[in-house]
Structures are given as C-alpha cells and as structure tokens.
Amino acid sequence: MLNCPKCGSPRVHRSRTRTFWERFRKNFTHDRIHRCHGCGWRGWGPVTSEPVRPKDQPDHVRPAPNLEAIDVAVSEAQVKQAKTE
C-alpha cells in the first residue's frame, strides 16, 4: 500500500494483527493490515512486495564487501593458537 486511502498520506506502514479474526483473515487473503501515521487509519490493503522506484532511476548494485581484514584476523588468530599449543 503506497498511500493512505483516507487522507492520501504516503506514511503508511504494515501493522500487526491484533485479534483472532485478523489472524484468521490473514491466512486466507493476500491483503495485510496497514496503519497511517498521518491520520491513524488502520485497515486492510494489498501487499507491496518491493519498493517502488521511478522508472528514470537506475538500479543500484552494491559492490561486494571487502572481507580482507577478516581473512587477516583469522589467519593471525590461527598462528597465535598454533604457537600456544
């Protein structure tokens, strides 16, 4: 759900189910409970599986993390452990 159906605010987030009936309904529908920070509305709406981005904005791919420091720390620990044995 992108905007609140009551006030139109974009500040809508998923909310937890509270009652037995909400949990029951959740098992039989793809809709989920949402809440609006703007007006306090709480109700059922469709799930948005991925964030919406403008079409003119490119996909950003994060570079792979540099794990070299971890490799060095592990090898140093192994050397220290071998010396104490």
Secondary structure, DSSP 8 states (H G I E B T S, - for coil): --S-TTT--S-EEE----SHHHHHHHTT-S-EEEEETTT--EEEE----S----TTS----------HHHHHHHHHHHHHHHHH-
